[in-house]
């Protein structure tokens, strides 16, 4: 979908009769699901029976004209149908053939299957997520599915750039598990540097204090992040400037994390979120952010999507109501000037 909204013509191939299984997911619109709708904007769709000679012939014809073929079947499925990279690249040497599977084309797990949460658990993301002393927690979105789409889009763009130099296509082997492990970054760095298995810290940052969500007097939450240059203004805003002198740098605050967090929690819990935000704005603590949750996120002014709400619907999907200025789904968050490279249309019916 990302590439489609950047201008590529994307043809989705679905199973005859039932189509993509996400069409049946809740919540349902007039015909298809909101889940399907939000992940398939700007695509075209056809159905092909890969078990039939005519279906396989049609795939070969499409592959001869295509720049990229992306598949996510279990390892070996397309090979058994004569539609693997070797077969199709013989017809189109410039074809970029992308295989997106759970565990890659090689290795002991190559024949195993999995879903988003399996890769989150095995890849370590769930181990890092959750409150202190609690069990592992799944993030609120299908992180493995969504980031796999990003990794694949990046790989396709790199392969297209490489083809400009060599004139030849290539095989891209992407493992969703590898994609999750690649996201560990800072956690992996701490593990290899310190031999430390990073603990779950809730909303706190393992290497920066403060960087956490705080509950205000009215029950609303604010997330505050302050680097060294913002520490003194933050303390001034909270009325604890003299106390804050004892923690001039991040290293000192990390070392005495519990003490610092206890004091900040005490002060913030005595204010409403509106009062807190007003004090932070007055102190010009530019790196201190107060966030209002899902409903506020959908109407943040000045974001890449602000004023560009897009809710295209097909006749089968029905109408999705929205209020002015509210984004019904996360559209591609990029802008190109002076001319736009983006385009959007409804999900295929």
N, C-alpha and C positions, 0 to 999 in steps of 0.2 A: 504493500500500500504506500509506503514511503516513496518508492521509486515512481509509482503511478502518479502521486501528487507532485512529484518533481518533473513530470512531463512524459514519462515512459508509457507506452501502451502495454498494459498488463492484462493477459488473458488467463483467467483462473479456470482450471480443469476440475470438474466435480464429477461425482459418481452419478450415473443415470438413476432416476427414480427418487432417490433420497437427497442427493446433493451433499454439501458439506454438513457434517453432523452438528456444527454450531448453529445451523439454521433452526434447530429444535430447542436450543438452550433458552432458559428463562432469563429475563422477562421477554414475552412475546409482543410483537407489534401486530399489525393487521394480518401479516402472513409470516414474515421472518422474525428472527430474534434481534433484540438490541445488540446482543453480543456479536452476532454476525455482521450487523449493520456497521458497527463502529470499527471493525477490523478489515472491512472489504470495500471501503469507499474508493471510488475512481477506477475500479477494475471492471473488466468485461468478464463474462462467464460462459462456458460451454460445458457440456457433459460428454464424456468419452468412456466407452466400455473397453478397457485395456485387455480384456480376455477375448475380444473378437478381432478377427483379421482386419476388418474395416477400421476399428478403433486404433489399432497399432499403426496402420497405414496413415491415419490422420495425424498421429503424433509425429511420425517421421516427416510428413509434409510440413507440419508446423516447425519442426526443428531445423529444416533446411532454410527457413526464412528468418528464424529467430536469432537474436543476439545472445539471449540468456535462456536457459531452461533451469527451473528450480523444482526439485522434488524432495518429498519427505516420507517416502515409503520405507518400510523395513529393508534392511540391507539385503540386496540380491533380488528384490522383487522385480525391478525393471530389467535387470539382466536376464532373468528367466523369460521375459517377454521380448527380448531382443531390442531393448530400448536403453541400454546402459551407455556410458560415455564412449566406449570404444565403438559401438555401433553407430551412434548418432554423430560423433565427431568425424567419422569416415564420410558421412553425407555432407557435413558442414564443418570444415576445419576451423572456422572462426567461432564456433559455438562455445559459449561459457556454460558449463554444466555444473550446477550447484546441488550437492547432496546434503540435506540438513537432516540429521538423524540424532537419536538420543545419545549414542556413545561412539559415533564415528564408524568408518568403513572397516577398520581393523581393530585388533585387540580382543581380549577375552570377553568383553561385554557387547560386542558389536551386534549380536543377535537379540539382545534384550530390548524391551520396550519401556517407555516411561512417559509420564506426564509432567507438567510444570512443577508440581510440588515435589516430585521425586528428585528432580535435578536441583531444586532449591535445597533439599535436605542433604543430598550427597555432595553438592558443591560447596557447602559451608555457610550459605547465606542465612539459613534458619538458625544455625548454631550461634551466629552473632546477634540475632534479633530476639528481643524479649527483655523483661525486667530483671533487675538484679535478683539472683537466687531462684529465678523461675526457669521454666523449661523453654526449649526452643520455640519460636513463633514464626509463622508464615507471614511475610509482609502482606499488606492489604491489596496488592495487585499481583497478577501472574508474572512475576519478575523474570523468570526463566523464559517464558514465551515471548515477552515483550523485548527483552534485551537480545534474544536470539535473532529476532527480526532486524535489530540494529546491526548486530555483527554480520549477518548475511548481506545486508544492504552495503555495508562498508566493503566487504569482500568482493561483491559484484562490481562496485565502482573501481576498486583496485585492479580487478581483472580486466575491466574495460580499458583502463589506462594502460595496462601492460600490453593488451592486444594492439593498441595504437603503435607500440614500438616494434612488436614482433610479427604482427599480422596473424597470429594464431590464437585460438581459444585455449581453454584449460579446464581441468577438473578441480572444483573447490569442494573439499571434504570438511564439513562443519559438524562438530559434536556439541550438542546442547550442554552436556556436562562440562566440557572444556570452556564453553562460554561463561558458565557460572564461576568456575575456578578462576578464570581471568579477571573476574570482578573483585576478587578478594584483596587485591592491591595493598592497601595500608595494613589490613589484618595479616596478610602474608609477610609483609615487611617486618612487622613486629615479631612474628613467629620466628623468622629466620635470623633476625637481629638479636632477639632476647630469649629465644626458646620458650616463648610464652604463648599459650593457647588463649587468645583474647576472650575475656569474660563478657557476658551480656551486661550491658549498662543502661538499658532502656533508651532514653533519648540522649543520654550523655555521650560525649566524644571521648574516646580513650586517650587522646593526646592533647586535648585543649579544655581548659576550664576558665570560664563557664561556656558551655555549649550544650544546652538542655532545655526541655520544656518545663515551665513552672505553672502551678495552679494559682490563679488569682482569687481574690475574695469572693467574686461573683460566680465562681465555678468555671470560668473560662480559662483557657490556657494560652500562654505566650511562650514562644521559643526564642531564647536569647543566646546569641553567640557574640563574644567579645574577645578580640585579640589585645595585645599589650597596649596599643595606642588608644584603645577604647575602654580600658579598665577604669582609669580615673574618672572619665565622664560618666560611666555606668555607676560607679560608687557615689558620685555627686548626685546623680538622679535618684538614687535610692536612699540618700541621707546617711551613708556610711563611709564617707571619704577618709576620715582618720583611721578607721579600721582597715580600709583597703590598702593603706600605705605598707602594711606588713607583707603584702603579696604583689610586689611590683612587676613580676614577670610570670609568664605562663608556667615555667618550671616549678616555681614556688607554689603556684596554685594547684598544679597537678599533684605535687607531693602531699599537699594538705587538702586534697579534694573534698573529703567529708566535711571538714570545718568550713570551707568556703561555700559549699553547696548548702549547708545548714543555715548559714547567715543569709544568703541570698533568698532561700526559700522562705525564711521568716519574714523578711522585708517585703517580698513580692506578694506573699499571701495576705498582707494587710491592705492591699490596693485592689481596686477593680482593674480589669484589663484596660479600660479606656483611660483611667488615671495613669497607669503604667506607661502606656503608649505616649500619652501627652508629655510625661516627664522625659522619656527617652528622646522624643522629637525635640524637645526644648534643649536637651543637652547635646544635640547633634551627634549622637552616637551612631554614626553611619553604618557600622557593621552590626548593629543590634537590631534584630528583626523580630517583629511580633506577627504571628500568623493566626488566622482565625478558623482554620479547618476547611473542610470540603466546600461548604457553601460560600465562604469568602474566596477560596481559590478560584471558583468559577467566575468571579467578577472582579479580579484584581485589575485595576486600571494600569495602563502602560505596559502590559505584558505583550509578548509577541503575537498573541491571539486577540488582544483587546480590539474591539471594533471590527473583528473579522469572523464573527460567529458564523459557522457553516453547518447547517443541518439539512443537506440535500436528501430528499427521500424519493424512492421509486414508488410507482403505483401499488406495488405489492407490499411495500413496507408500511404504508399509511403515513399519517402526519405526526411528527414529534413536536409537541408544543414547546415553546421556549419564550422567555421574556427578553426584552431588548437588552443587548449587551452581555447576555449569558451564553457561554459556550456549552453546547450540548455534548460535545466530545472533543478530545484532544486532537486538533488538526495539526498538520505539519508545522512545527514552530520556527519556520525560517522565512525571511524576507529577502528578496533580491531587488536591488535598485541599479539603474532606473527601470529596467524591465523585469517583470516577474517570471520566474521559471516554474512557478507552481500552478497546478490546475486541480480542481476538485469536482467530483460528480457523485451521484448516488451509488450505493452498493448495488451489485447486479441482482436482478430479480430471478 
